[in-house]
Amino acid sequence: MAGQFRSYVWDPLLILSQIVLMQTVYYGSLGLWLALVDALVRSSPSLDQMFDAEILGFSTPPGRLSMMSFVLNALTWG
């Protein structure tokens, strides 16, 4: 008998693994975009670009680069 999709069964392991996978894909691709943008403008990469809320803004050049990476990441997966 062929396998069937179990849409009527709640599988917490499946849901948790999907959440972990989506977060990994999101932050992995954001890191790649940040590295690419930083390499293009010869800026030094930093984890603050990804996780610090104060750096996100258009008032400073690193903020503009980070914002551009976030927009490119959203357009990539959206």
KARA-V964184 format. One record per residue. N is the residue number from 1. RES is the residue in one small letter. PSI is psi in radians with two decimals (NA if undefined). NEAR is the number of other C-alpha atoms within 12 Angstrom. D_LAST is the distance of its C-alpha to the last C-alpha in Angstrom with 1 decimal. Layout:
BEGIN
N:RES:PSI:NEAR:D_LAST + N:RES:PSI:NEAR:D_LAST
END
This chain:
BEGIN
1:m:2.38:3:37.6 + 2:a:2.65:4:33.9 + 3:g:2.58:5:31.4 + 4:q:2.64:8:29.7 + 5:f:2.25:9:26.6 + 6:r:1.32:9:27.7 + 7:s:-0.25:8:25.7 + 8:y:-0.04:7:28.6 + 9:v:2.27:11:29.0 + 10:w:2.07:11:27.3 + 11:d:1.70:13:26.5 + 12:p:-0.56:10:25.9 + 13:l:-0.70:11:25.7 + 14:l:-0.78:14:22.9 + 15:i:-0.77:13:20.9 + 16:l:-0.73:13:21.8 + 17:s:-0.60:13:20.9 + 18:q:-0.68:14:17.4 + 19:i:-0.80:14:16.9 + 20:v:-0.74:15:18.4 + 21:l:-0.79:14:16.3 + 22:m:-0.70:15:12.9 + 23:q:-0.69:14:14.5 + 24:t:-0.76:14:15.9 + 25:v:-0.75:18:12.8 + 26:y:-0.94:24:11.1 + 27:y:-0.51:23:14.4 + 28:g:-0.80:19:15.3 + 29:s:-0.59:24:12.5 + 30:l:-0.69:31:13.1 + 31:g:-0.67:26:16.7 + 32:l:-0.74:22:16.4 + 33:w:-0.74:29:14.8 + 34:l:-0.74:36:17.5 + 35:a:-0.71:26:20.1 + 36:l:-0.81:22:19.2 + 37:v:-0.72:28:19.3 + 38:d:-0.65:24:22.4 + 39:a:-0.63:14:24.0 + 40:l:-0.64:14:23.5 + 41:v:0.13:15:25.2 + 42:r:0.88:13:27.6 + 43:s:2.71:18:26.8 + 44:s:2.26:17:27.6 + 45:p:2.58:22:24.8 + 46:s:2.56:18:25.1 + 47:l:-0.34:17:23.6 + 48:d:-0.50:17:24.1 + 49:q:-0.51:33:21.2 + 50:m:-0.63:30:18.9 + 51:f:-0.15:17:20.9 + 52:d:2.10:15:23.2 + 53:a:-0.42:13:22.2 + 54:e:-0.46:17:25.0 + 55:i:-0.35:21:23.6 + 56:l:1.96:23:20.5 + 57:g:2.89:18:21.7 + 58:f:0.06:14:22.6 + 59:s:-0.35:13:26.3 + 60:t:2.67:14:26.5 + 61:p:-0.75:18:25.4 + 62:p:-0.57:29:23.9 + 63:g:-0.70:26:22.0 + 64:r:-0.68:22:20.6 + 65:l:-0.75:34:19.7 + 66:s:-0.75:38:18.0 + 67:m:-0.68:28:16.0 + 68:m:-0.68:26:15.0 + 69:s:-0.70:30:13.8 + 70:f:-0.70:31:11.8 + 71:v:-0.78:20:10.1 + 72:l:-0.65:22:9.7 + 73:n:-0.72:25:8.3 + 74:a:-0.68:17:5.6 + 75:l:-0.53:14:5.1 + 76:t:-0.78:15:5.8 + 77:w:0.00:15:3.8 + 78:g:NA:9:0.0
END
